[in-house]
Amino acid sequence: MSHRWSIRRLDRTLGEYAPSWDMLRKRQFKDNPMLDSRFVDALLAHFADGSERLCIYHIGGVPQSMCILRPRGIGIWVSFLPPQAQIGPSLLNRPDLVDALIHALPGVTSAVDFLCNDPDFGDLSEQDNRHRESRDHSLTMNIHLQGGFDSYWAARPKKLIQNIGRYQRRIEADGIAMKIVRVMDAKDIDAAIARYAQLESSGWKGTKGTALVVGDTQYQFYLDLFRRFAKSAEAA
């Protein structure tokens, strides 16, 4: 049975490869929504520069591994990873395939950097590091979604619960009516994203220049992303 890497240039979208990407994601990578083709396509649409390559490892014509790389300097390829992506868009969990990928990439390749590789969604670390190097990037937290919100909140630190209660009482004392609204309807998504951007821009993030700003590239990305997921009632 034939097995090989094939390299495809991307034009700011997964295009015809999106169904294969999602089939592989669901089969081997726990159906992570941040690896969903809609998430990846939104990243490509707004942040790609046209140099991105989709790398596909086939066995008998069936994709077994996929990743998106872009060149960085001479002989070096890195994960396509805009700041809005919290995990590298790589459906690859076999470190032994990297050497063959290096030979399959165009030109002479000396290194491939897989960035933000989550060990729960494709672990590329291994004990034999003679040809590969792994570096810890950051620790992340997990919240187990067992039970209801009340039990989750009751388990939070007492100081946090007290602080939130104090903030709520202060808001009420100022005569402000507080409510929590969950928006899921596709026709309401645009207004909700715009409102969020206005709120974030009015705070410390606006002062630091890192806030979501109505009309900028990051705003257009999140608007596009939420529209894509809202079509199937998967955005909130």
N, CA, C and O of each residue as an XYZ file, in Angstrom:
944
protein
N       0.846     -1.186      0.000
C       0.000      0.000      0.000
C       0.890      1.247      0.000
O       1.779      1.371      0.842
N       0.656      2.166     -0.934
C       1.503      3.348     -1.055
C       1.247      4.329      0.081
O       0.121      4.498      0.548
N       2.326      4.964      0.505
C       2.202      6.004      1.527
C       3.228      7.090      1.215
O       4.388      6.800      0.920
N       2.786      8.343      1.286
C       3.671      9.453      0.927
C       3.073     10.774      1.401
O       1.884     10.865      1.706
N       3.937     11.806      1.457
C       3.496     13.175      1.692
C       3.250     13.866      0.360
O       4.019     13.693     -0.586
N       2.194     14.638      0.285
C       1.980     15.508     -0.867
C       1.804     16.924     -0.349
O       1.241     17.127      0.726
N       2.278     17.896     -1.100
C       2.277     19.300     -0.683
C       1.403     20.098     -1.641
O       1.601     20.041     -2.855
N       0.449     20.833     -1.110
C      -0.468     21.631     -1.927
C      -0.411     23.095     -1.498
O      -0.479     23.397     -0.307
N      -0.288     23.992     -2.454
C      -0.331     25.417     -2.145
C      -1.773     25.838     -1.861
O      -2.690     25.455     -2.587
N      -1.965     26.619     -0.812
C      -3.292     27.082     -0.439
C      -3.498     28.530     -0.879
O      -2.590     29.354     -0.775
N      -4.686     28.826     -1.365
C      -5.035     30.186     -1.752
C      -5.994     30.762     -0.712
O      -7.147     31.074     -1.012
N      -5.489     30.896      0.525
C      -6.235     31.489      1.639
C      -7.513     30.717      1.993
O      -8.469     31.297      2.506
N      -7.523     29.432      1.723
C      -8.640     28.560      2.100
C      -8.208     27.104      1.959
O      -7.330     26.784      1.159
N      -8.835     26.221      2.746
C      -8.604     24.791      2.567
C      -9.282     24.286      1.302
O      -8.877     23.271      0.736
N     -10.316     24.995      0.863
C     -10.988     24.651     -0.386
C     -11.475     23.221     -0.424
O     -12.172     22.770      0.485
N     -11.110     22.508     -1.472
C     -11.595     21.144     -1.678
C     -11.087     20.158     -0.624
O     -11.595     19.043     -0.515
N     -10.068     20.581      0.161
C      -9.510     19.677      1.161
C     -10.200     19.794      2.519
O      -9.881     19.040      3.438
N     -11.142     20.728      2.656
C     -11.838     20.923      3.937
C     -12.554     19.659      4.421
O     -12.426     19.319      5.597
N     -13.308     18.941      3.562
C     -13.975     17.718      4.044
C     -12.994     16.663      4.553
O     -13.250     16.022      5.573
N     -11.871     16.477      3.850
C     -10.863     15.510      4.297
C     -10.248     15.943      5.616
O      -9.975     15.113      6.483
N     -10.031     17.248      5.766
C      -9.484     17.790      7.016
C     -10.424     17.461      8.183
O      -9.980     16.989      9.230
N     -11.719     17.713      7.995
C     -12.670     17.482      9.083
C     -12.866     15.996      9.376
O     -13.049     15.618     10.533
N     -12.830     15.167      8.367
C     -12.952     13.724      8.597
C     -11.791     13.224      9.446
O     -11.987     12.437     10.372
N     -10.570     13.686      9.128
C      -9.389     13.280      9.892
C      -9.459     13.832     11.316
O      -9.125     13.133     12.273
N      -9.890     15.085     11.453
C     -10.005     15.706     12.777
C     -10.970     14.920     13.673
O     -10.663     14.650     14.834
N     -12.109     14.565     13.142
C     -13.100     13.830     13.929
C     -12.627     12.413     14.248
O     -12.956     11.864     15.299
N     -11.859     11.830     13.339
C     -11.432     10.442     13.505
C     -10.287     10.316     14.513
O     -10.242      9.345     15.268
N      -9.376     11.267     14.537
C      -8.167     11.091     15.330
C      -7.881     12.191     16.341
O      -6.995     12.029     17.181
N      -8.611     13.313     16.285
C      -8.222     14.461     17.106
C      -9.369     15.009     17.953
O      -9.440     16.218     18.179
N     -10.258     14.153     18.421
C     -11.295     14.478     19.399
C     -12.230     15.597     18.953
O     -12.872     16.231     19.790
N     -12.315     15.844     17.668
C     -13.288     16.805     17.144
C     -13.108     18.201     17.754
O     -14.088     18.900     18.011
N     -11.868     18.596     17.979
C     -11.568     19.904     18.573
C     -12.105     21.027     17.686
O     -11.726     21.095     16.517
N     -12.986     21.927     18.199
C     -13.541     22.995     17.357
C     -12.497     23.991     16.870
O     -12.696     24.634     15.839
N     -11.375     24.132     17.603
C     -10.337     25.069     17.164
C      -9.481     24.482     16.049
O      -8.620     25.163     15.492
N      -9.725     23.203     15.727
C      -9.104     22.584     14.555
C     -10.128     22.373     13.446
O      -9.807     21.801     12.404
N     -11.354     22.831     13.664
C     -12.426     22.722     12.667
C     -12.030     23.485     11.401
O     -11.407     24.543     11.484
N     -12.386     22.956     10.241
C     -12.018     23.606      8.978
C     -12.586     25.016      8.883
O     -11.998     25.871      8.221
N     -13.723     25.273      9.535
C     -14.299     26.612      9.503
C     -13.426     27.596     10.274
O     -13.267     28.747      9.868
N     -12.866     27.139     11.382
C     -11.950     27.981     12.153
C     -10.683     28.231     11.340
O     -10.225     29.367     11.220
N     -10.121     27.153     10.781
C      -8.887     27.265     10.002
C      -9.101     28.118      8.761
O      -8.243     28.929      8.412
N     -10.242     27.945      8.088
C     -10.531     28.739      6.885
C     -10.655     30.222      7.201
O     -10.225     31.063      6.411
N     -11.244     30.552      8.358
C     -11.346     31.960      8.748
C      -9.962     32.544      9.003
O      -9.690     33.686      8.632
N      -9.080     31.760      9.641
C      -7.704     32.207      9.841
C      -7.001     32.448      8.511
O      -6.331     33.465      8.328
N      -7.158     31.509      7.590
C      -6.518     31.637      6.278
C      -7.072     32.834      5.506
O      -6.320     33.564      4.860
N      -8.387     33.032      5.575
C      -9.017     34.100      4.808
C      -8.514     35.478      5.230
O      -8.394     36.378      4.398
N      -8.217     35.647      6.527
C      -7.905     36.982      7.039
C      -6.428     37.203      7.355
O      -5.985     38.347      7.454
N      -5.654     36.113      7.516
C      -4.274     36.293      7.958
C      -3.231     35.592      7.083
O      -2.033     35.762      7.313
N      -3.652     34.817      6.094
C      -2.685     34.145      5.224
C      -2.062     35.144      4.260
O      -2.656     36.177      3.951
N      -0.854     34.824      3.785
C      -0.187     35.698      2.809
C       0.036     35.016      1.464
O       0.693     35.569      0.582
N      -0.518     33.802      1.307
C      -0.391     33.098      0.032
C       0.769     32.129     -0.043
O       0.897     31.385     -1.016
N       1.624     32.129      0.987
C       2.782     31.221      0.974
C       2.483     29.897      1.662
O       3.332     29.005      1.687
N       1.301     29.763      2.214
C       0.957     28.583      3.024
C       0.843     27.324      2.156
O       0.383     27.362      1.015
N       1.281     26.212      2.747
C       1.181     24.914      2.085
C       0.408     23.948      2.985
O       0.609     23.904      4.199
N      -0.464     23.192      2.367
C      -1.141     22.102      3.066
C      -0.355     20.829      2.795
O      -0.176     20.432      1.644
N       0.110     20.195      3.857
C       0.895     18.966      3.736
C       0.003     17.792      4.127
O      -0.584     17.781      5.209
N      -0.093     16.810      3.244
C      -1.009     15.683      3.457
C      -0.235     14.380      3.385
O       0.444     14.113      2.393
N      -0.331     13.572      4.421
C       0.289     12.254      4.408
C      -0.781     11.221      4.088
O      -1.743     11.053      4.837
N      -0.602     10.528      2.960
C      -1.588      9.556      2.484
C      -1.101      8.134      2.752
O       0.094      7.849      2.667
N      -2.022      7.264      3.071
C      -1.787      5.820      3.018
C      -2.906      5.236      2.175
O      -4.075      5.285      2.560
N      -2.550      4.690      1.041
C      -3.558      4.154      0.137
C      -4.541      5.207     -0.339
O      -5.707      4.902     -0.589
N      -4.077      6.454     -0.466
C      -4.928      7.530     -0.942
C      -5.807      8.160      0.134
O      -6.557      9.093     -0.155
N      -5.729      7.662      1.381
C      -6.547      8.193      2.469
C      -5.666      9.057      3.373
O      -4.651      8.570      3.870
N      -6.027     10.334      3.603
C      -5.216     11.195      4.463
C      -5.142     10.660      5.895
O      -6.164     10.358      6.510
N      -3.920     10.548      6.411
C      -3.693     10.090      7.777
C      -3.132     11.196      8.670
O      -3.257     11.137      9.893
N      -2.518     12.197      8.059
C      -1.974     13.338      8.781
C      -2.033     14.549      7.856
O      -1.867     14.419      6.643
N      -2.274     15.737      8.439
C      -2.313     16.972      7.652
C      -1.785     18.107      8.526
O      -1.958     18.094      9.745
N      -1.150     19.075      7.902
C      -0.702     20.253      8.629
C      -0.546     21.405      7.644
O      -0.419     21.195      6.437
N      -0.558     22.627      8.176
C      -0.400     23.825      7.354
C       0.882     24.522      7.769
O       1.043     24.901      8.929
N       1.786     24.689      6.828
C       3.079     25.306      7.078
C       3.275     26.500      6.166
O       2.637     26.614      5.119
N       4.171     27.391      6.581
C       4.568     28.515      5.729
C       6.077     28.699      5.877
O       6.630     28.392      6.933
N       6.759     29.201      4.824
C       8.219     29.388      4.908
C       8.580     30.572      5.791
O       7.877     31.582      5.822
N       9.690     30.429      6.508
C      10.229     31.531      7.292
C      11.739     31.553      7.095
O      12.482     30.822      7.749
N      12.163     32.397      6.193
C      13.577     32.427      5.873
C      13.967     31.267      4.970
O      13.110     30.550      4.452
N      15.264     31.093      4.788
C      15.786     30.067      3.876
C      15.860     28.720      4.589
O      16.541     28.583      5.605
N      15.159     27.735      4.051
C      15.254     26.371      4.558
C      14.468     26.081      5.818
O      14.608     24.996      6.383
N      13.639     27.020      6.283
C      12.887     26.800      7.513
C      11.391     26.966      7.242
O      10.963     27.938      6.620
N      10.615     26.010      7.715
C       9.161     26.077      7.615
C       8.582     26.073      9.020
O       9.112     25.412      9.913
N       7.489     26.815      9.218
C       6.852     26.900     10.532
C       5.342     26.718     10.379
O       4.791     26.877      9.289
N       4.695     26.387     11.474
C       3.236     26.283     11.470
C       2.618     27.633     11.111
O       3.099     28.683     11.536
N       1.551     27.585     10.327
C       0.737     28.779     10.104
C       0.012     29.061     11.412
O      -0.857     28.286     11.813
N       0.355     30.160     12.086
C      -0.148     30.383     13.433
C      -0.342     31.873     13.712
O       0.503     32.492     14.359
N      -1.444     32.458     13.233
C      -1.756     33.834     13.625
C      -2.005     33.908     15.135
O      -2.319     32.890     15.753
N      -1.872     35.092     15.737
C      -2.101     35.226     17.184
C      -3.491     34.783     17.628
O      -3.683     34.427     18.791
N      -4.462     34.802     16.715
C      -5.827     34.417     17.074
C      -5.989     32.906     17.209
O      -7.033     32.443     17.668
N      -4.990     32.135     16.824
C      -5.039     30.674     16.945
C      -4.350     30.253     18.232
O      -3.189     30.599     18.451
N      -5.044     29.515     19.088
C      -4.472     29.067     20.354
C      -3.849     27.680     20.247
O      -3.245     27.191     21.202
N      -3.996     27.053     19.094
C      -3.391     25.739     18.849
C      -2.967     25.710     17.388
O      -3.689     26.197     16.517
N      -1.806     25.144     17.122
C      -1.338     25.080     15.741
C      -2.244     24.200     14.901
O      -2.612     23.109     15.337
N      -2.618     24.646     13.696
C      -3.501     23.846     12.837
C      -2.760     22.663     12.215
O      -2.454     22.658     11.022
N      -2.481     21.666     13.047
C      -1.774     20.471     12.604
C      -2.533     19.239     13.060
O      -2.798     19.072     14.250
N      -2.879     18.386     12.127
C      -3.498     17.090     12.442
C      -2.414     16.034     12.248
O      -2.448     15.231     11.316
N      -1.465     16.070     13.156
C      -0.273     15.227     13.032
C       0.091     14.726     14.419
O       0.329     15.528     15.322
N       0.139     13.414     14.602
C       0.466     12.855     15.912
C       1.550     11.788     15.844
O       1.703     10.986     16.764
N       2.317     11.786     14.721
C       3.405     10.818     14.587
C       4.719     11.548     14.305
O       4.952     11.968     13.172
N       5.585     11.708     15.317
C       6.855     12.388     15.098
C       7.730     11.704     14.052
O       8.577     12.344     13.429
N       7.519     10.392     13.862
C       8.369      9.666     12.906
C       8.095     10.072     11.461
O       8.865      9.727     10.565
N       6.984     10.813     11.224
C       6.676     11.240      9.853
C       7.359     12.553      9.472
O       7.343     12.945      8.305
N       7.961     13.236     10.457
C       8.506     14.568     10.200
C       9.703     14.512      9.245
O       9.844     15.379      8.382
N      10.563     13.503      9.391
C      11.734     13.414      8.509
C      11.312     13.307      7.046
O      11.893     13.965      6.184
N      10.307     12.483      6.763
C       9.824     12.342      5.388
C       9.186     13.642      4.911
O       9.299     13.986      3.734
N       8.514     14.373      5.810
C       7.925     15.653      5.444
C       8.999     16.658      5.053
O       8.826     17.417      4.100
N      10.105     16.665      5.785
C      11.210     17.581      5.470
C      11.705     17.365      4.050
O      12.005     18.327      3.342
N      11.791     16.121      3.633
C      12.260     15.813      2.278
C      11.205     16.126      1.220
O      11.540     16.336      0.055
N       9.929     16.158      1.620
C       8.856     16.397      0.649
C       8.609     17.880      0.399
O       8.063     18.244     -0.643
N       9.000     18.741      1.334
C       8.770     20.180      1.177
C       9.617     20.739      0.041
O      10.709     20.236     -0.222
N       9.120     21.787     -0.640
C       9.867     22.338     -1.762
C      11.197     22.958     -1.336
O      11.311     23.527     -0.250
N      12.196     22.838     -2.207
C      13.510     23.393     -1.919
C      14.270     22.551     -0.908
O      13.900     21.413     -0.619
N      15.335     23.129     -0.378
C      16.142     22.465      0.638
C      15.642     22.904      2.005
O      15.666     24.092      2.325
N      15.188     21.947      2.816
C      14.629     22.256      4.122
C      15.559     21.756      5.212
O      15.965     20.594      5.220
N      15.893     22.658      6.139
C      16.775     22.287      7.246
C      16.020     22.090      8.544
O      16.507     21.403      9.441
N      14.820     22.689      8.664
C      14.071     22.570      9.916
C      12.602     22.864      9.683
O      12.231     23.640      8.802
N      11.777     22.223     10.495
C      10.337     22.502     10.526
C       9.958     22.744     11.982
O      10.221     21.907     12.847
N       9.342     23.887     12.248
C       8.908     24.229     13.606
C       7.394     24.073     13.713
O       6.638     24.797     13.066
N       6.961     23.116     14.540
C       5.535     22.957     14.816
C       5.222     23.745     16.087
O       5.692     23.407     17.173
N       4.426     24.793     15.936
C       4.173     25.729     17.023
C       2.845     25.421     17.716
O       1.896     24.949     17.090
N       2.800     25.698     19.012
C       1.584     25.483     19.821
C       1.004     24.092     19.573
O      -0.161     23.942     19.203
N       1.833     23.097     19.783
C       1.416     21.704     19.634
C       0.863     21.217     20.970
O       1.610     21.076     21.939
N      -0.433     20.964     21.023
C      -1.090     20.508     22.249
C      -0.961     18.989     22.335
O      -1.436     18.290     21.439
N      -0.329     18.453     23.392
C      -0.140     16.999     23.470
C      -1.440     16.211     23.531
O      -1.447     15.009     23.266
N      -2.552     16.879     23.882
C      -3.841     16.184     23.889
C      -4.451     16.102     22.490
O      -5.428     15.384     22.280
N      -3.879     16.833     21.535
C      -4.430     16.849     20.176
C      -3.299     16.707     19.159
O      -3.147     17.537     18.262
N      -2.509     15.644     19.310
C      -1.416     15.380     18.390
C      -0.082     15.630     19.040
O       0.529     16.674     18.808
N       0.393     14.691     19.858
C       1.648     14.858     20.599
C       2.832     14.546     19.685
O       2.961     13.428     19.186
N       3.701     15.547     19.469
C       4.863     15.357     18.603
C       6.160     15.213     19.388
O       7.235     15.118     18.795
N       6.071     15.195     20.716
C       7.277     14.994     21.523
C       7.626     13.514     21.559
O       6.764     12.656     21.369
N       8.888     13.228     21.801
C       9.322     11.843     21.907
C      10.609     11.770     22.715
O      11.294     12.776     22.901
N      10.931     10.574     23.195
C      12.107     10.429     24.038
C      13.402     10.595     23.259
O      14.374     11.137     23.786
N      13.431     10.142     22.022
C      14.641     10.242     21.211
C      14.695     11.632     20.574
O      14.043     11.876     19.559
N      15.468     12.536     21.165
C      15.555     13.904     20.655
C      16.872     14.190     19.935
O      17.311     15.338     19.870
N      17.499     13.150     19.396
C      18.761     13.377     18.679
C      18.547     14.202     17.418
O      19.431     14.954     17.009
N      17.382     14.065     16.801
C      17.114     14.807     15.565
C      15.996     15.823     15.747
O      15.705     16.593     14.831
N      15.365     15.834     16.919
C      14.237     16.735     17.139
C      14.364     17.375     18.511
O      14.914     16.783     19.440
N      13.859     18.569     18.625
C      13.904     19.294     19.894
C      12.507     19.758     20.264
O      11.786     20.298     19.425
N      12.120     19.551     21.521
C      10.820     20.008     22.005
C      11.045     21.046     23.098
O      11.919     20.893     23.952
N      10.239     22.104     23.056
C      10.321     23.138     24.090
C       8.929     23.383     24.654
O       7.953     23.505     23.914
N       8.859     23.453     25.975
C       7.578     23.764     26.608
C       7.248     25.222     26.354
O       8.052     26.109     26.641
N       6.067     25.464     25.818
C       5.642     26.821     25.479
C       4.843     27.439     26.619
O       5.137     28.555     27.049
N       3.844     26.731     27.109
C       3.014     27.256     28.191
C       2.186     26.127     28.776
O       2.003     25.083     28.150
N       1.693     26.347     29.973
C       0.761     25.421     30.602
C      -0.642     25.972     30.422
O      -0.863     27.177     30.545
N      -1.578     25.100     30.134
C      -2.972     25.519     29.977
C      -3.823     24.791     31.008
O      -3.405     23.788     31.587
N      -5.013     25.308     31.225
C      -5.916     24.721     32.210
C      -7.071     24.013     31.521
O      -7.455     24.367     30.406
N      -7.609     23.030     32.180
C      -8.792     22.327     31.707
C      -9.887     22.430     32.761
O      -9.612     22.350     33.959
N     -11.114     22.606     32.320
C     -12.261     22.605     33.223
C     -13.141     21.421     32.854
O     -13.631     21.338     31.728
N     -13.340     20.519     33.780
C     -14.203     19.357     33.536
C     -15.661     19.796     33.628
O     -16.084     20.361     34.637
N     -16.410     19.538     32.592
C     -17.793     20.006     32.522
C     -18.757     18.978     33.097
O     -19.737     18.599     32.456
N     -18.465     18.537     34.305
C     -19.338     17.576     34.973
C     -20.187     18.329     35.991
O     -19.685     19.170     36.736
N     -21.482     18.016     36.011
C     -22.382     18.718     36.904
C     -22.799     20.052     36.316
O     -22.451     20.374     35.180
N     -23.544     20.828     37.090
C     -24.035     22.119     36.620
C     -23.124     23.256     37.013
O     -22.087     23.054     37.645
N     -23.529     24.474     36.626
C     -22.725     25.649     36.928
C     -22.653     25.903     38.426
O     -21.619     26.348     38.924
N     -23.724     25.629     39.149
C     -23.745     25.894     40.591
C     -22.649     25.112     41.315
O     -21.967     25.653     42.186
N     -22.483     23.847     40.953
C     -21.446     23.043     41.601
C     -20.052     23.525     41.207
O     -19.132     23.519     42.025
N     -19.901     23.947     39.941
C     -18.624     24.504     39.496
C     -18.290     25.771     40.282
O     -17.174     25.928     40.777
N     -19.267     26.671     40.391
C     -19.033     27.949     41.055
C     -18.756     27.764     42.547
O     -17.946     28.483     43.131
N     -19.431     26.802     43.151
C     -19.230     26.538     44.578
C     -17.815     26.051     44.871
O     -17.324     26.201     45.990
N     -17.163     25.472     43.876
C     -15.805     24.948     44.053
C     -14.725     25.988     43.775
O     -13.537     25.701     43.923
N     -15.132     27.214     43.368
C     -14.138     28.261     43.107
C     -13.596     28.801     44.437
O     -14.232     28.627     45.476
N     -12.424     29.455     44.410
C     -11.868     30.036     45.641
C     -12.843     31.029     46.285
O     -13.517     31.787     45.588
N     -12.909     31.016     47.600
C     -13.847     31.893     48.311
C     -13.583     33.355     47.993
O     -14.520     34.149     47.907
N     -12.319     33.718     47.819
C     -11.978     35.108     47.534
C     -12.588     35.557     46.214
O     -13.089     36.676     46.104
N     -12.544     34.683     45.215
C     -13.131     35.007     43.912
C     -14.639     35.204     44.042
O     -15.187     36.176     43.520
N     -15.310     34.285     44.736
C     -16.760     34.381     44.912
C     -17.125     35.675     45.637
O     -18.088     36.349     45.271
N     -16.352     36.019     46.665
C     -16.616     37.248     47.416
C     -16.420     38.489     46.543
O     -17.215     39.427     46.600
N     -15.352     38.487     45.732
C     -15.070     39.648     44.875
C     -16.175     39.862     43.843
O     -16.625     40.987     43.628
N     -16.608     38.769     43.205
C     -17.670     38.897     42.205
C     -18.959     39.391     42.863
O     -19.668     40.226     42.303
N     -19.255     38.873     44.045
C     -20.439     39.328     44.769
C     -20.361     40.808     45.094
O     -21.357     41.526     44.999
N     -19.162     41.270     45.484
C     -18.987     42.689     45.805
C     -19.191     43.568     44.572
O     -19.808     44.630     44.649
N     -18.663     43.107     43.430
C     -18.839     43.871     42.186
C     -20.321     43.970     41.815
O     -20.802     45.025     41.400
N     -21.027     42.862     41.970
C     -22.448     42.857     41.631
C     -23.236     43.814     42.525
O     -24.109     44.540     42.050
N     -22.925     43.810     43.809
C     -23.624     44.717     44.734
C     -23.304     46.182     44.423
O     -24.161     47.054     44.567
N     -22.073     46.443     44.000
C     -21.692     47.807     43.649
C     -22.470     48.280     42.419
O     -22.919     49.425     42.364
N     -22.624     47.396     41.441
C     -23.385     47.740     40.231
C     -24.834     48.057     40.592
O     -25.405     49.041     40.121
N     -25.414     47.210     41.434
C     -26.808     47.428     41.848
C     -26.951     48.732     42.630
O     -27.940     49.448     42.473
N     -25.964     49.040     43.472
C     -26.011     50.272     44.253
C     -25.937     51.507     43.368
O     -26.453     52.567     43.720
N     -25.286     51.360     42.208
C     -25.184     52.478     41.260
C     -26.431     52.595     40.388
O     -26.495     53.443     39.498
N     -27.422     51.740     40.646
C     -28.671     51.817     39.900
C     -28.603     51.239     38.501
O     -29.414     51.588     37.644
N     -27.637     50.355     38.260
C     -27.477     49.744     36.931
C     -28.150     48.375     36.928
O     -27.868     47.537     37.784
N     -29.033     48.155     35.969
C     -29.693     46.851     35.825
C     -28.770     45.904     35.075
O     -28.363     46.189     33.949
N     -28.442     44.789     35.690
C     -27.500     43.843     35.101
C     -28.239     42.617     34.577
O     -29.121     42.082     35.249
N     -27.877     42.176     33.382
C     -28.467     40.965     32.835
C     -27.440     40.260     31.955
O     -26.533     40.887     31.407
N     -27.599     38.966     31.834
C     -26.728     38.158     30.976
C     -27.560     37.657     29.813
O     -28.589     37.010     30.008
N     -27.114     37.957     28.601
C     -27.846     37.574     27.398
C     -26.977     36.631     26.575
O     -25.821     36.935     26.281
N     -27.532     35.505     26.213
C     -26.822     34.538     25.369
C     -27.362     34.658     23.947
O     -28.543     34.412     23.702
N     -26.507     35.032     23.028
C     -26.905     35.245     21.633
C     -26.437     34.057     20.793
O     -25.244     33.757     20.755
N     -27.364     33.386     20.126
C     -27.016     32.254     19.265
C     -27.609     32.376     17.867
O     -27.111     31.752     16.930
N     -28.665     33.172     17.715
C     -29.325     33.309     16.424
C     -28.399     34.006     15.433
O     -27.823     35.049     15.741
N     -28.260     33.431     14.251
C     -27.330     33.965     13.245
C     -27.614     35.425     12.918
O     -26.688     36.186     12.638
N     -28.873     35.822     12.949
C     -29.208     37.197     12.580
C     -28.789     38.204     13.661
O     -28.751     39.407     13.403
N     -28.473     37.717     14.869
C     -28.085     38.600     15.965
C     -26.582     38.636     16.209
O     -26.096     39.428     17.017
N     -25.853     37.780     15.510
C     -24.418     37.641     15.768
C     -23.659     38.927     15.464
O     -22.816     39.342     16.258
N     -23.940     39.567     14.328
C     -23.188     40.764     13.937
C     -23.278     41.845     15.008
O     -22.266     42.434     15.388
N     -24.490     42.103     15.494
C     -24.685     43.141     16.502
C     -23.988     42.775     17.811
O     -23.461     43.648     18.501
N     -23.984     41.475     18.155
C     -23.343     41.042     19.395
C     -21.830     41.229     19.323
O     -21.219     41.678     20.292
N     -21.216     40.891     18.186
C     -19.772     41.073     18.027
C     -19.417     42.558     18.066
O     -18.419     42.942     18.676
N     -20.232     43.395     17.415
C     -19.985     44.837     17.419
C     -20.074     45.393     18.838
O     -19.256     46.223     19.236
N     -21.073     44.932     19.604
C     -21.238     45.390     20.977
C     -20.045     44.967     21.830
O     -19.546     45.746     22.642
N     -19.598     43.742     21.643
C     -18.435     43.265     22.398
C     -17.211     44.126     22.086
O     -16.470     44.509     22.991
N     -17.002     44.430     20.797
C     -15.851     45.243     20.395
C     -15.912     46.629     21.039
O     -14.892     47.164     21.474
N     -17.102     47.199     21.097
C     -17.260     48.525     21.722
C     -16.925     48.475     23.205
O     -16.265     49.373     23.728
N     -17.382     47.417     23.886
C     -17.095     47.276     25.310
C     -15.601     47.074     25.550
O     -15.025     47.703     26.438
N     -14.974     46.204     24.769
C     -13.556     45.930     24.969
C     -12.711     47.164     24.663
O     -11.724     47.428     25.350
N     -13.093     47.917     23.637
C     -12.340     49.116     23.260
C     -12.425     50.201     24.319
O     -11.553     51.067     24.394
N     -13.478     50.161     25.146
C     -13.658     51.202     26.160
C     -12.864     50.917     27.428
O     -12.807     51.763     28.320
N     -12.252     49.744     27.523
C     -11.508     49.361     28.723
C     -10.006     49.473     28.548
O      -9.519     50.174     27.661
N      -9.267     48.761     29.419
C      -7.809     48.858     29.411
C      -7.196     48.315     28.125
O      -6.127     48.762     27.707
N      -7.875     47.344     27.490
C      -7.338     46.827     26.226
C      -7.352     47.899     25.137
O      -6.464     47.953     24.286
N      -8.384     48.757     25.183
C      -8.424     49.857     24.230
C      -7.270     50.815     24.439
O      -6.687     51.314     23.477
N      -6.937     51.074     25.709
C      -5.816     51.956     26.033
C      -4.496     51.349     25.580
O      -3.613     52.060     25.101
N      -4.359     50.023     25.732
C      -3.123     49.341     25.346
C      -3.044     49.071     23.842
O      -1.988     48.701     23.329
N      -4.164     49.256     23.138
C      -4.172     49.018     21.701
C      -4.329     47.572     21.302
O      -4.010     47.204     20.171
N      -4.820     46.730     22.221
C      -4.992     45.296     21.916
C      -6.454     44.890     21.819
O      -6.756     43.710     21.642
N      -7.363     45.848     21.932
C      -8.793     45.529     21.933
C      -9.302     45.207     20.538
O      -8.697     45.575     19.530
N     -10.436     44.506     20.509
C     -11.166     44.296     19.263
C     -11.773     45.636     18.853
O     -12.507     46.250     19.628
N     -11.471     46.086     17.645
C     -11.931     47.395     17.170
C     -12.831     47.183     15.956
O     -12.443     46.509     15.002
N     -14.019     47.753     15.994
C     -14.965     47.601     14.884
C     -14.300     48.015     13.577
O     -13.800     49.133     13.445
N     -14.301     47.090     12.607
C     -13.792     47.393     11.280
C     -12.381     46.929     11.005
O     -11.995     46.839      9.840
N     -11.568     46.623     12.051
C     -10.192     46.227     11.761
C     -10.131     44.754     11.362
O     -11.148     44.059     11.370
N      -8.933     44.283     11.012
C      -8.777     42.926     10.483
C      -9.197     41.877     11.505
O      -9.869     40.906     11.158
N      -8.803     42.068     12.768
C      -9.164     41.099     13.792
C     -10.681     41.046     13.994
O     -11.252     39.975     14.198
N     -11.317     42.206     13.934
C     -12.776     42.269     14.063
C     -13.441     41.504     12.915
O     -14.382     40.742     13.138
N     -12.957     41.706     11.699
C     -13.525     41.017     10.537
C     -13.337     39.513     10.655
O     -14.198     38.742     10.231
N     -12.209     39.092     11.232
C     -11.972     37.659     11.443
C     -13.011     37.061     12.378
O     -13.627     36.046     12.053
N     -13.216     37.687     13.549
C     -14.163     37.130     14.516
C     -15.594     37.187     13.998
O     -16.397     36.295     14.273
N     -15.908     38.234     13.253
C     -17.240     38.323     12.656
C     -17.457     37.172     11.678
O     -18.501     36.521     11.693
N     -16.469     36.932     10.836
C     -16.529     35.838      9.865
C     -16.608     34.495     10.585
O     -17.404     33.632     10.215
N     -15.777     34.320     11.617
C     -15.736     33.056     12.358
C     -17.083     32.742     13.000
O     -17.580     31.622     12.882
N     -17.676     33.720     13.677
C     -18.955     33.487     14.349
C     -20.083     33.278     13.344
O     -21.004     32.503     13.603
N     -20.024     33.951     12.218
C     -21.038     33.728     11.188
C     -20.993     32.292     10.684
O     -22.035     31.665     10.489
N     -19.783     31.769     10.473
C     -19.636     30.399      9.971
C     -20.250     29.389     10.942
O     -20.969     28.484     10.519
N     -19.973     29.538     12.238
C     -20.478     28.588     13.221
C     -21.940     28.832     13.563
O     -22.648     27.899     13.942
N     -22.403     30.072     13.435
C     -23.808     30.385     13.747
C     -24.764     29.702     12.774
O     -25.917     29.440     13.117
N     -24.298     29.416     11.576
C     -25.160     28.773     10.587
C     -25.660     27.408     11.075
O     -26.742     26.965     10.689
N     -24.875     26.751     11.919
C     -25.267     25.445     12.444
C     -25.538     25.516     13.950
O     -25.478     24.504     14.648
N     -25.838     26.726     14.442
C     -26.158     26.950     15.864
C     -25.034     26.476     16.777
O     -25.291     25.917     17.844
N     -23.783     26.697     16.359
C     -22.621     26.308     17.160
C     -21.829     27.504     17.640
O     -20.695     27.355     18.095
N     -22.418     28.702     17.544
C     -21.776     29.915     18.056
C     -22.649     30.510     19.139
O     -23.876     30.474     19.050
N     -22.013     31.058     20.164
C     -22.778     31.681     21.256
C     -21.976     32.831     21.825
O     -22.429     33.498     22.755
